[in-house]
Amino acid sequence: MNLINNIETQNLWLEEMDGDFGTFRTQVTAETNPRSVPLASQIEKQIPIYSGEAVRAASDQPSHRNALLTEWTKVFLSGAGIIVIRNGIENTAIVDRASEVFSQIIKSEKTDTLGGGDHFAQAGANDRIWNALEKHCLIDPHNFTEYYASDAIAMGAEASPFLTLQGAVAHCDMPLESGPTKLLPFSQKFLEGYLVFEQEQYRDYFEANHIQLTLEKGDVLFFNPAVMHAAGDNVSADIYRMANLLQISSAFGRAMETVNRSKMSKAIFPVLKDFSNRKTLTNRQLNNAIHACAEGYSFPTNLDLDPPIGGLAPKSQSQIMKEALEQNLSTAQFTEILDQLHARQQS
């Protein structure tokens, strides 16, 4: 008996020419059954749309929150693969201030010739900020905190069952002529999707059948990164399109960018203290901002110097930050604790 020939290899080893186009077309012509997304306010072009107000209302009610996250997880996995949260950031003045920060960064980087490579378009076709998360935080930690206090962003990130979740926050109203992201609902279900997308018949089908959704300032879009997608073309005469693209990574995957979360945490801590003392953000909203800033996973670390005490893992940055807020530590005390953590984590 030839053991090698008897090992089932189908769906384990894929080649560029694998994948059946007929199967693909059948999968991507599925429709979203309203009964599968009962918490959606509407379905538009097969995409479930959720009300930001309803998301915020559910955020501090565990049973409602879990129901919503469960529904989103199913959409990402086996549904259309895409959700939109209308009015995800309720106060659009917060979005406007973030846009000012981004514009400031773009202007500065053009002067310093840091801008350039863009894997979504030819260099120079778009203004793009790499590592916008850290740059935003360091330039305006107050606005960063208000922005990422958003329940829509935090809950969308939590709902993803994958190593990576793609997202975007609309920083202006985006009618179709402004070129919102092109998306092909249900295409994440096609196993060979990543391999075949460069083939002409698949690209032609995508261009002929993709959908685009109009977005308003403050809307939040999330999608499974395996959904076939591409940048839209801004054919408007007077719309300066701006969106904050989010790539939310699991602790068990590799993110695209290097982010100095210790530096960010030190910048944001006095702002969090101020919000906490004035009670202008709830504890839940403060935690949302912390999760967008501080490292939430304890590893990798040096277990000789940073052993788990009282649990299965050493304390993470985010745990340390929450405890420092609860204990009303000074910024200097918190900074010293983070520096000690960094030293313990080195080999």
For each residue, the residues with C-beta under 8 A, 3 or more apart:
1: 6
2: 5 6
3: 6 7
4: 7
5: 2
6: 1 2 3
7: 3 4
8: 12
9: 12 13
10:
11: 14 191
12: 8 9
13: 9
14: 11 18 19 191 192 195
15: 18 195
16: 195 196 198 199
17:
18: 14 15 192 195 196
19: 14 23 24 190 191 192 193 195 196
20: 23 24
21: 24 25 201 202
22: 25 26
23: 19 20 26 27 190
24: 19 20 21 27 28 187 190 193 196 202 205
25: 21 22 28 29 205
26: 22 23 29 30
27: 23 24 30 186 187 189 190
28: 24 25 184 185 186 187 190 205 209
29: 25 26 186
30: 26 27 46 185 186
31: 46
32: 36 37 43 46 47 48 79 80 185
33: 36 37
34: 37 38 40 43
35: 38
36: 32 33 74 79
37: 32 33 34 40 43 48 71 75 79
38: 34 35 71
39: 50 54 67 68 71
40: 34 37 43 48 49 50 71
41: 49 50 51 54 86
42: 48 49
43: 32 34 37 40 46 47 48 49
44: 47 49 84 213
45: 185 211 213
46: 30 31 32 43 80 185 186 211
47: 32 43 44 80 82 83 84 183 185 211 213
48: 32 37 40 42 43 71 75 79 80 83 84
49: 40 41 42 43 44 83 84 85 86
50: 39 40 41 54 55 68 83 84 85 86
51: 41 54 55 85 86 87
52: 55 56 85 86 87 88 89 90 152 218 220
53: 56 57 87 90
54: 39 41 50 51 57 58
55: 50 51 52 58 59 68 85 88 151 152 155
56: 52 53 59 90 151 152
57: 53 54 61 64
58: 54 55 61 64 65 67 68
59: 55 56 65 151 154 155 284
60: 65 282 284
61: 57 58 64 65
62: 65 66
63: 66 67
64: 57 58 61 67 68
65: 58 59 60 61 62 68 69 155
66: 62 63 69 70
67: 39 58 63 64 70 71
68: 39 50 55 58 64 65 71 72 155 159
69: 65 66 72 73 155 158 159
70: 66 67 73 74
71: 37 38 39 40 48 67 68 74 75
72: 68 69 75 76 83 155 156 159 222
73: 69 70 76 77 159 160 161
74: 36 70 71 77 78 79
75: 37 48 71 72 78 79 80 81 82 83
76: 72 73 79 81 83 159 160 161 162 165 188 222 223 224
77: 73 74 161 224
78: 74 75 189
79: 32 36 37 48 74 75 76 186
80: 32 46 47 48 75 83 185 186
81: 75 76 185 186 187 188 189 223 224 226 227
82: 47 75 183 185 221 222 223 224 227
83: 47 48 49 50 72 75 76 80 156 221 222 223
84: 44 47 48 49 50 213 215 219 220 221 222
85: 49 50 51 52 55 88 152 156 219 220 221 222
86: 41 49 50 51 52 216 219
87: 51 52 53 90 216 218 219
88: 52 55 85 150 152 153 169 218 219 220
89: 52 92 94 95 147 150 152 153 169 218 220
90: 52 53 56 87 218
91: 94 95 146 218
92: 89 95 96 217 218
93: 96 97
94: 89 91 97 98 143 146 147
95: 89 91 92 98 99 147 169 171 217 218
96: 92 93 99 100 217
97: 93 94 100 101 140 143
98: 94 95 101 102 136 140 143 144 147 171 244
99: 95 96 102 103 171 172 242
100: 96 97 103 104
101: 97 98 104 105 135 136 139 140 143
102: 98 99 105 106 129 132 136 171 242 244
103: 99 100 106 107
104: 100 101 107 108 139
105: 101 102 108 109 129 132 135 136 139
106: 102 103 109 110 115 127 129
107: 103 104 110 111
108: 104 105 111 112
109: 105 106 112 113 114 115 129
110: 106 107 113 115 127
111: 107 108
112: 108 109
113: 109 110 116
114: 109
115: 106 109 110 127 128
116: 113 123 124
117: 123
118: 121 122 123 125 126 128
119:
120: 126 128 231
121: 118 125 126 231
122: 118 125
123: 116 117 118
124: 116
125: 118 121 122
126: 118 120 121 231
127: 106 110 115
128: 115 118 120
129: 102 105 106 109 132 135
130: 257
131: 134 135 257 258 259
132: 102 105 129 135 136 244 245
133: 136 137 257 259 264 292
134: 131 137 138 259 260 263 264
135: 101 105 129 131 132 138 139
136: 98 101 102 105 132 133 139 140 143 144 147
137: 133 134 140 141 144 264 267 268 293
138: 134 135 141 263 264 267
139: 101 104 105 135 136
140: 97 98 101 136 137 143 144
141: 137 138 144 145 267 268 270 271
142: 145 146 271
143: 94 97 98 101 136 140 146 147
144: 98 136 137 140 141 147 148 268 271 289 292 293
145: 141 142 148 149 268 271 272 275 281 286 289
146: 91 94 142 143 149 281
147: 89 94 95 98 136 143 144 150
148: 144 145 153 154 288 289 291 292 293
149: 145 146 281 285 286 288 289
150: 88 89 147 153 154 220 288
151: 55 56 59 154 155 284 285 288
152: 52 55 56 85 88 89 155 156 220
153: 88 89 148 150 156 157 167 169 220 246 288 292
154: 59 148 150 151 157 158 287 288 291 292
155: 55 59 65 68 69 72 151 152 158 159
156: 72 83 85 152 153 159 160 165 167 220 222 248
157: 153 154 160 165 167 248 291
158: 69 154 155
159: 68 69 72 73 76 155 156 222
160: 73 76 156 157 164 165 222 224 248 250
161: 73 76 77
162: 76 165 224 225 226 250
163: 249 250 252 253
164: 160 225 247 248 249 250 253
165: 76 156 157 160 162 222 223 224 225 246 247 248
166: 222 223 224 225 227 229 245 246 247 248
167: 153 156 157 220 221 222 223 245 246 247 248
168: 181 220 221 243 244 245 246
169: 88 89 95 153 218 219 220 221 243 244 246
170: 173 174 215 216 217 218 219 220 221 243
171: 95 98 99 102 217 242 243 244
172: 99 178 217 239 240 241 242
173: 170 178 215 216 217
174: 170 178 179 180 214 215 216 239 241 243
175: 178 214 236 239
176: 179 180 212 214
177: 234 235 236 239
178: 172 173 174 175 232 234 236 239 241
179: 174 176 212 231 232 233 234 235 236 241
180: 174 176 212 213 214 215 232
181: 168 212 221 229 230 231 232
182: 206 210 211 212 229 230 231 232
183: 47 82 210 211 212 213 223 227 228 229
184: 28 187 206 209 210 211 227 228 229
185: 28 30 32 45 46 47 80 81 82 211 227
186: 27 28 29 30 46 79 80 81 189
187: 24 27 28 81 184 190 193 206 226 227 228
188: 76 81 193 224 226 227
189: 27 78 81 186
190: 19 23 24 27 28 187 193 196
191: 11 14 19
192: 14 18 19 195 196
193: 19 24 187 188 190 196 197 226 228
194: 197 226
195: 14 15 16 18 19 192
196: 16 18 19 24 190 192 193 199 202
197: 193 194 202 203 206 228
198: 16 202 203
199: 16 196 202 203
200: 203 204
201: 21 204 205
202: 21 24 196 197 198 199 205 206 228
203: 197 198 199 200 206 207
204: 200 201 207 208
205: 24 25 28 201 202 208 209
206: 182 184 187 197 202 203 209 210 228 230
207: 203 204 210
208: 204 205
209: 28 184 205 206
210: 182 183 184 206 207 228 230
211: 45 46 47 182 183 184 185
212: 176 179 180 181 182 183 232
213: 44 45 47 84 180 183 221
214: 174 175 176 180
215: 84 170 173 174 180 219 221
216: 86 87 170 173 174 219
217: 92 95 96 170 171 172 173
218: 52 87 88 89 90 91 92 95 169 170
219: 84 85 86 87 88 169 170 215 216
220: 52 84 85 88 89 150 152 153 156 167 168 169 170
221: 82 83 84 85 167 168 169 170 181 213 215
222: 72 76 82 83 84 85 156 159 160 165 166 167 246
223: 76 81 82 83 165 166 167 183 227 229
224: 76 77 81 82 160 162 165 166 188 227
225: 162 164 165 166
226: 81 162 187 188 193 194
227: 81 82 166 183 184 185 187 188 223 224
228: 183 184 187 193 197 202 206 210
229: 166 181 182 183 184 223
230: 181 182 206 210
231: 120 121 126 179 181 182
232: 178 179 180 181 182 212
233: 179
234: 177 178 179 239 241
235: 177 179
236: 175 177 178 179 239 241
237:
238:
239: 172 174 175 177 178 234 236
240: 172
241: 172 174 178 179 234 236
242: 99 102 171 172
243: 168 169 170 171 174
244: 98 102 132 168 169 171
245: 132 166 167 168
246: 153 165 166 167 168 169 222
247: 164 165 166 167 255 256
248: 156 157 160 164 165 166 167
249: 163 164 253 254 255
250: 160 162 163 164 253
251: 296 297 299
252: 163
253: 163 164 249 250
254: 249
255: 247 249 259
256: 247
257: 130 131 133
258: 131
259: 131 133 134 255 264
260: 134 263 264
261: 264 265 293 294 295 317
262: 265 266 295 317 338 341 342
263: 134 138 260 266 267
264: 133 134 137 138 259 260 261 267 268 293 294
265: 261 262 268 269 293 294 317 321 338
266: 262 263 269 331 334 335 338
267: 137 138 141 263 264 271
268: 137 141 144 145 264 265 271 272 289 293
269: 265 266 272 273 321 324 325 331 334 335
270: 141 273 274 331
271: 141 142 144 145 267 268 274 275
272: 145 268 269 275 276 286 289 290 321 325
273: 269 270 276 277 325 328 331
274: 270 271 277 278
275: 145 271 272 278 279 280 281 286
276: 272 273 279 281 283 286 325
277: 273 274
278: 274 275
279: 275 276
280: 275
281: 145 146 149 275 276 285 286 289
282: 60 285 286
283: 276 286 287
284: 59 60 151 287 288
285: 149 151 281 282 288 289
286: 145 149 272 275 276 281 282 283 289 290 325
287: 154 283 284 290 291 322
288: 148 149 150 151 153 154 284 285 291 292
289: 144 145 148 149 268 272 281 285 286 292 293
290: 272 286 287 293 294 318 321 322
291: 148 154 157 287 288 294 296 318
292: 133 144 148 153 154 288 289
293: 137 144 148 261 264 265 268 289 290 321
294: 261 264 265 290 291 316 317 318 320 321
295: 261 262 316 317 318
296: 251 291 316 317 318
297: 251 316
298: 301 308 313 314 315 316
299: 251 313
300: 345
301: 298 305 306 314 344 345
302: 305 306 344 345 346 347
303: 306 307 308 314
304: 307
305: 301 302 343 344 345 346
306: 301 302 303 314 341 344 345
307: 303 304 314
308: 298 303 311 312 313 314
309: 314
310:
311: 308
312: 308
313: 298 299 308 316
314: 298 301 303 306 307 308 309 344
315: 298 319 320 323 341
316: 294 295 296 297 298 313 319 320
317: 261 262 265 294 295 296 320 321 338 341
318: 290 291 294 295 296 321 322
319: 315 316 322 323
320: 294 315 316 317 323 324 334 337 338 341
321: 265 269 272 290 293 294 317 318 324 325 334
322: 287 290 318 319 325 326
323: 315 319 320 326 327
324: 269 320 321 327 329 333 334 337
325: 269 272 273 276 286 321 322 328 329
326: 322 323
327: 323 324
328: 273 325
329: 324 325 333 334 337
330: 333 334
331: 266 269 270 273 334 335
332: 335 336
333: 324 329 330 336 337
334: 266 269 320 321 324 329 330 331 337 338
335: 266 269 331 332 338 339
336: 332 333 339 340
337: 320 324 329 333 334 340 341
338: 262 265 266 317 320 334 335 341 342
339: 335 336 342 343
340: 336 337 343 344
341: 262 306 315 317 320 337 338 344 345
342: 262 338 339 345 346
343: 305 339 340 346
344: 301 302 305 306 314 340 341
345: 300 301 302 305 306 341 342
346: 302 305 342 343
347: 302
